[in-house]
């Protein structure tokens, strides 16, 4: 089994005929961790993912701070280890695009082009990289200078010049993280203000942080790796900001919740609403990872969310009065 490149390479032709205890949408760190905990807890577990190699962690080229993993690994290597661990406990992984869900009643239904997967509980762990239109050059340099998580990758830009593209509070917070490592941080803000920051409130000042308001990113450029980002200035002219790293938090970098289509309550930004046990307002439906609003985006935090969601699903299925930790 370990000879397979990915758990998604294993065919499961009967998967659509089963009633699972837990169906997980999303195979990133939150989904893989949830699968491991659910399967190890002897719950019949299915994971459905449309793009197993394209999530925020999967395209991260270096991970050096994941607990228990010494040295550096790629994000995809770390994910595959997590997925295989879940598969070893019996979790089933299916590569398919989820088009919608039905969450009313006992069995939750997950609709894909080829099958309908049914579960007694549903965990949504689809992350937050669902932007319909990418910046020119963005896809080419993913994992080679384009990142979606400054908290994850800031240490790799020690003494470098970087650009953060975004008009929201998250972009500002991640820029401040980068100022601790980079020699210069350019925060490129398409609008006149940063969303989420009260109007009139003073923005943080750092000697190596420069704000570029009303400046629209046009293209990420470079040779073998990122060398800069072309932007359109407020006067309409174009210029290039030199940068060896570009971090994207543009409006539209919304959580991947489009497929829910009103089935579950969402915040105005598109995040799922969940309590401290990861349960949404719909009983038996849980959210884990970046699909809900987290204070920071880190693989280890998403994995912890997934573990808690699986334990909460176990409590729901077995009608337990409280959560029971695995040993």
SEVO-916770 format. One record per atom (N, C-alpha, C): x, y, z. Coordinates in steps of 0.001 Angstrom, whole numbers, plus 500000, padded with zeros to 6 digits. Layout:
XYZ;...
END
This chain:
500812498804500000;500000500000500000;500852501256500000;501965501291500723;502835502438500795;503488502754499456;503453501792498498;504058502041497198;503219503008496371;501940503171496730;501085504098496010;501598505521496240;501529506347495227;501978507722495369;501060508511496282;499782508232496200;498809508968496986;497669508054497396;497061508366498525;495890507598498957;494740507770497976;494750508856497209;493688509098496238;493843508239494994;494982507544494865;495189506655493726;494474505314493898;494036505029495097;493379503748495368;491906503832494971;491457502919494145;490063502932493673;489133502365494739;488003503018494932;486977502550495876;485629502570495156;485386501604494264;484170501618493442;482877501508494241;482936500978495450;481723500803496251;481463501971497195;482335502982497153;482249504064498137;480892504761498127;480312504941496950;479034505632496854;477844504839497338;478036503548497633;476932502703498078;476868502564499596;477864503128500281;477967502948501731;477308504103502484;476914503835503717;476541504892504649;477699505022505629;478369506137505594;479533506360506455;479111507014507764;479921506812508762;479707507544510011;480099509005509819;481212509215509109;481735510565508897;482118510734507430;481584511759506793;482048512169505471;482764513500505643;483994513568505153;484815514771505290;485035515346503899;484713516607503709;484972517281502439;486236518117502618;487306517728501917;488588518409502038;489634517487502624;490760517354501913;491817516438502357;493086517130502776;492998518403503184;494153519131503694;494463518733505127;495227519541505866;495605519149507231;494407518953508159;493380519790508011;492192519635508858;491440518358508501;491220518139507198;490489516952506768;491234515668507036;492553515667506795;493349514463507024;493422514127508506;493573515142509340;493600514914510781;492254514404511284;491165514998510785;489830514530511159;489644513074510747;490135512729509554;490005511350509067;490769510382509957;491964510779510367;492765509910511213;492072509658512551;491586510727513174;490931510580514475;489617509817514359;488855510085513316;487577509388513131;487808507904512877;488720507593511949;488969506188511604;489570505431512785;490489506085513490;491085505420514656;490038505196515744;489019506055515771;487918505891516723;486879504900516240;487235504125515196;486380503078514640;485097503618514017;485186504800513480;484083505350512713;484364505127511232;483363504716510503;483506504496509065;483672505860508406;484827506084507773;485223507439507389;485536507552505901;485000508608505276;485266508904503872;485749510341503748;486795510548502918;487291511889502606;487112512135501113;486499513262500766;486308513640499366;487064514940499122;487922514959498108;488711516155497807;488794516325496296;488598517559495816;488614517805494369;490017518051493831;490932518523494681;492286518863494218;493288518588495339;493615517330495572;494461516957496721;495834517602496732;496331518019495575;497680518579495511;497699520085495335;496571520742495549;496502522171495248;496101523044496431;495965522487497601;495609523287498762;496770524145499244;496484525019500207;497511525940500704;498728525202501244;498518524100501978;499660523353502508;500332522535501413;499549521962500523;500104521091499475;501107521821498593;500903523124498362;501799523863497471;502887524609498234;502958524388499549;504025525016500338;505310524232500141;506382524928499748;507586524205499355;508457523787500535;508311524430501689;509109524029502853;508280524145504123;508322523090504931;507718523110506263;508828522714507242;509096523577508199;510186523291509142;509731523406510592;508430523653510805;507975523894512175;506775523051512570;506586521891511889;505459521040512272;505915520118513395;505228520113514539;505661519311515687;505859517840515332;506987517295515760;507269515880515558;507917515551514236;508030516546513344;508657516321512041;509957517108512006;511076516417512113;512379517087512128;512823517460510720;513580518530510629;514090518955509342;512996519587508491;513270519719507206;512336520341506280;511675519295505387;510382519457505183;509638518631504234;508776519569503406;508346519128502256;507389519931501498;506012519755502126;505142520703501827;503786520595502351;503086519338501872;503329518966500606;502679517780500066;503191516509500743;504490516473501043;505041515308501755;504392515172503125;504242516268503823;503617516233505141;502166515784505030;501456516299504038;500063515906503843;499927514425503542;500803513913502672;500731512498502327;500960511619503547;501867512011504419;502085511246505657;500807511219506495;500160512377506610;498930512458507398;497827511608506773;497724511695505443;496670510930504758;496898509432504864;498147508998504690;498437507569504810;498170507084506233;498467507913507200;498189507530508590;496693507286508777;495866508177508187;494416507991508273;493974506750507494;494569506539506318;494225505368505507;494596504073506227;495703504092506939;496109502903507685;495089502518508753;494338503505509244;493293503223510228;491963502885509556;491928502934508219;490723502526507505;489972503616506782;490438504854506829;489749505929506121;489856505730504612;488795506053503899;488736505938502442;488840507343501843;489657507469500793;489860508769500134;489368508689498693;488573509677498296;488014509723496946;488320511080496325;488818511043495094;489123512264494344;487886512652493541;487180513694493965;485953514110493281;485616515541493663;484906516215492784;484464517588493032;483091517578493674;482984518210494831;481698518293495521;480920519463494941;479710519182494460;478881520204493825;477824520766494757;477535520043495827;476536520518496763;476351519524497890;475616519938498919;475343519063500058;473891519223500477;473374518177501129;472060518239501758;472257517793503199;471934518682504149;472297518408505546;471095518268506472;469892518310505926;468707518157506767;468453516674507027;467901516371508179;467559514987508482;468742514179508997;468556512870509032;469556511980509621;470835511881508821;470753511418507578;471954511237506761;472256512509505976;473512512953506046;473967514099505265;474414513585503891;474079514304502853;474414513864501501;475384514838500842;476409514272500191;477426515052499493;477357514670498021;477074515639497165;476837515374495748;478084515655494918;478475514683494106;479569514835493146;479035514418491773;479770514685490683;479266514314489362;478984512832489194;479711511977489920;479593510536489694;478885509763490802;478709510391491961;478121509642493077;477582510602494123;476713510062494971;476230510779496150;476749510021497364;477524510701498200;478104510068499388;477290510478500606;476980509483501445;476094509717502580;476828509442503884;476578510321504858;477213510142506154;476296510549507285;476479509918508415;475694510291509594;476121511656510118;477374512012509833;477870513356510147;478672513860508960;478870515163508913;479631515807507842;480630516776508460;481880516696508003;482899517660508410;483355518412507163;483208519729507172;483658520561506061;485046521107506402;486023520758505580;487412521159505823;488064521565504503;487394522460503781;487811522792502416;488780523960502322;489163524552503442;490184525592503407;489690526909502845;490636527760502473;490300529123502056;491159529588500898;491159528829499802;491928529231498630;491070529304497381;489785529504497558;488871529426496421;488691530795495753;489662531220494957;489527532450494191;489289532086492739;488243532637492159;487912532290490790;488958532734489781;489568533899490011;490499534454489028;491851534694489688;492874534032489190;494207534198489748;494941535338489062;495884535913489772;496727536960489236;497674536361488197;497888537016487066;498876536502486112;500222536254486781;500795535097486550;502066534729487158;501927534035488497;500734534119489115;500532533520490438;500706532011490402;500005531366489484;500059529911489420;501452529412489059;502126530132488173;503468529726487739;504448529682488902;504305530607489854;505284530708490933;504780530149492270;503651529444492251;503194528816493496;504261527839493988;504662528007495233;505710527164495794;507109527610495426;507225528663494619;508536529190494218;508587530706494430;507943531141495480;507939532562495798;506565533133496028;505523532450495544;504146532856495828;503624532010496972;503112532665497994;502631531961499188;501294532556499616;500551531779500393;499268532234500923;499282532245502444;500456532088503033;500557532010504493;501899532560504957;501915533832505355;503145534442505839;503595533812507147;502639533478507998;502993532846509266;503753531551509035;503402530848507946;504067529586507624;505457529806507034;505587530788506146;506780530893505300;507684532086505593;507327532923506559;508095534150506800;509573533885507059;509876532820507794;511266532545508164;512164532288506963;511575531918505822;512365531655504626;512764532947503902;512272534092504390;512568535372503734;513354536304504655;514179535704505484;515035536476506377;515915537429505564;515813538726505854;516644539716505185;516267540016503753;515127539495503270;514716539682501880;513682540805501768;513321541122500543;512274542097500254;511051541339499748;509884541595500343;508678540847499987;507512541803499774;506485541296499100;505259542063498873;504071541259499371;503154541945500027;501897541349500474;500784542034499696;499941541244499034;498864541790498223;497542541520498918;496870542568499374;495608542351500062;495041543625500627;493737543629500867;493065544825501373;492266544515502635;492673543462503355;491914543065504533;492812542966505767;492166542758506899;492879542703508173;493903541574508207;493572540473507561;494500539340507528;495802539728506830;495689540469505715;496882540915504992;497751541792505880;497120542658506658;497872543524507572;498573542710508647;497851541773509260;498444540956510328;499620540127509802;499453539571508618;500525538759508059;501711539628507646;501461540863507238;502552541791506930;503379542075508177;502706542227509302;503410542482510558;504269541282510957;503783540089510671;504593538894510921;505855538943510068;505700539314508814;506836539353507893;507870540401508284;507432541492508933;508395542531509324;509434542019510316;509139540913510969;510100540351511928;511225539603511230;511061539353509934;512046538566509196;512606539313507984;511716539887507194;512132540506505938;512778541864506169;513685542244505265;514306543562505333;513303544646504962;512400544323504030;511403545287503583;510116544562503231;508986545104503694;507676544536503399;506819545606502729;506356545318501531;505444546204500805;504031545652500928;503149546391501572;501745545987501637;500986546725500541;500587545984499510;499927546545498335;498415546418498510;497749547562498639;496326547605498979;495550548204497805;494711547408497126;494005547925495948;493077549101496242;492494549139497418;491536550191497751;492125551314498574;491206552133499133;491621553295499927;491817552969501395;491361551781501815;491485551409503219;491612549905503355;491947549481504569;492082548058504863;490788547576505505;490124546638504868;488856546120505375;489067545454506730;488179545758507660;488302545186508991;489003546104509973;489644547147509470;490284548137510338;489374549356510392;488909549755511586;487992550892511688;488559552149511025;487695552852510305;488128554066509607;488659555086510611;489789555654510319;490402556630511220;491380556032512209;491351554724512359;492287554085513301;493693554083512707;494661554464513514;496045554523513042;496557553126512724;497220552994511594;497800551713511206;499158551539511875;499529550294512162;500829550049512791;501975550596511943;502951551157512598;504122551682511907;505332550830512217;506014550410511174;507251549646511304;508263550248510337;509513550340510738;510509550955509843;510678550223508521;510359548927508484;510527548151507253;509203547786506588;508120548497506959;506805548253506366;506343549493505618;506015549315504337;505527550425503525;504144550095502980;503208551040503157;501846550860502667;501717551482501276;501070550764500349;500815551271499004;499303551243498765;498605552324499096;497160552370498926;496789552669497471;495581552225497108;495048552423495755;496056551964494691;496692550854494996;497696550282494096;497267548864493763;497016548614492502;496463547320492097;497539546408491524;497640545193492039;498603544240491474;498178543833490074;499142543744489176;498873543401487786;499411542025487437;500641541732487886;501284540473487501;502459540167488418;502635538895488731;503833538441489442;504856538039488380;506081538542488512;507083538298487476;508341537676488068;509145537070487194;510417536493487608;510932535515486573;512070534899486896;512662533890486033;512388532515486595;513379531939487292;513180530646487945;512385530784489231;512371531993489797;511610532258491017;511096533691490960;510311534071491940;509721535409491951;510794536484492061;510622537526491262;511535538675491303;510809539980491607;509506539983491481;508769541200491775;507320541097491370;506597542188491587;505186542254491194;504945543588490493;504323543512489327;503957544709488580;502657545245489178;502624546548489460;501429547158490044;501035548397489251;499756548751489356;499253549987488733;499077551030489828;499785552133489689;499749553203490676;498422553960490629;498139554784491652;496896555571491654;496759556484490448;497902556941489867;497835557831488709;497631557078487394;497531555746487463;497292554948486281;498533554348485671;499700554846486044;500940554300485523;501304552985486195;502212552257485574;502649550978486122;504095551051486585;504384550273487621;505748550162488114;505940548752488658;507174548400488934;507468547072489479;508052547205490883;507469546473491808;507994546403493166;508870545157493248;510138545347493518;511053544206493628;510707543393494865;510642542082494702;510315541195495821;510700539769495465;511270539055496412;511581537641496197;510476536742496726;509504537348497409;508344536604497884;507095537450497747;506006536844497299;504724537533497159;503674536729497924;502977537399498846;501978536756499692;500608537330499340;499663536455499003;498370536899498485;497242536755499494;496578537886499756;495381537923500597;494367538871499969;494228538785498670;493338539682497942;491880539395498261;491054540422498167;489620540216498309;489188539188497277;488378538273497688;488018537169496809;488782535923497191;489777536054498065;490492534908498596;489602534336499702;488429533942499311;487416533538500278;487534532057500622;486952531678501744;486902530252502073;486184529481500973;486548528244500811;485953527409499763;484601526871500217;483611527734500228;482281527351500712;481197527556499661;481606527854498427;480628528118497369;479689526929497169;480215525724497308;479416524517497040;478300524318498057;478346525020499187;477330524823500219;475991525439499819;476039526487499011;474833527073498402;473689527288499390;473975527917500499;472940528238501470;472555527115502395;473216525968502275;472866524827503138;473293525059504584;474325525895504777;474852526148506123;475045527647506324;474890528131507558;475092529558507824;476553529958507595;476751531091506918;478079531617506645;478164533060507129;479376533496507447;479596534909507748;479561535688506427;479499537019506477;479523537800505227;480752537524504374;481861537111505008;483083536808504264;483090535394503705;482084534597504067;481996533244503537;482510532163504451;482919532523505670;483396531513506613;482223530761507237;482463529500507572;481465528735508304;481455529157509766;480277529151510338;480116529463511758;480186528161512543;481010528119513589;481147526894514388;481452527254515836;481020526378516753;481285526621518171;482646526054518571;482938526021519858;484259525585520323;484511524101520068;483441523347519805;483594521942519449;483563521715517942;483653522796517180;483658522780515709;482292522463515111;481236522421515909;479915522105515375;479240523368514858;478658523269513674;477916524378513082;476519524426513697;475729525448513365;474345525485513874;473485524325513398;473940523584512385;473200522407511919;473743521181512647;472945520509513469;473433519355514232;474046518284513331;475212517798513748;475879516746512992;476772517243511874;476860518555511714;477727519143510691;478789519988511381;480035519757511009;481169520389511682;482066521104510674;482817522086511165;483759522829510324;485135522746510964;486178522647510121;487533522536510659;488531523218509737;489505523893510322;490565524513509543;490205525906509049;490801526305507935;490679527671507442;489310527991506864;488437526991506767;487077527250506287;486277528002507348;486755528002508574;486185528855509613;487230529925509933;486816531006510518;487758532098510773;488670531726511935;489947531547511632;490935531230512651;491817532456512880;492364532593514078;493218533762514337;494472533783513478;495015532602513177;496158532487512269;495982531226511441;496601531224510264;496543530052509399;497832529259509578;497721528105510216;498853527219510429;498377525782510260;499215524952509685;498835523559509472;498514522867510789;499297523155511811;499099522482513096;497766522892513732;497348524141513527;496065524602514063;494914523963513293;495051523898511974;494024523235511171;493911521765511554;495062521114511784;495052519705512185;494354519534513529;494603520457514459;493948520387515769;492434520557515614;492024521481514741;490594521645514455;489990520333513960;490714519682513039;490214518424512483;490054517347513532;491033517255514428;490952516269515509;489729516531516383;489527517798516736;488401518151517593;487068517918516881;487014518212515590;485783517972514832;485438516487514816;486457515632514644;486219514183514622;485744513681515986;486349514193517046;485939513792518401;484508514262518677;484165515460518186;482795515962518337;481811515130517517;482248514693516330;481391513836515515;481141512511516220;482162511978516864;482023510739517633;481015510928518771;481100512061519452;480143512342520524;478726512383519974;478549513041518811;477220513159518199;476678511794517800;477488510992517146;477041509685516652;476666508748517797;477471508758518838;477256507847519962;476434508459521085;475904509674520820;475042510350521783;475701510458523156;476964510814523146;477693510944524419;477349512288525053;477324512360526381;477041513643527041;478185514637526915;479407514144526693;480560515049526581;481608514440525641;482570515238525275;483648514761524415;484537513779525168;484986512761524457;485877511764525041;487178511748524237;488272512082524876;489563512143524200;490063510728523864;490747510606522736;491350509324522379;492632509107523182;492938507840523408;494180507496524113;495049506638523219;
END
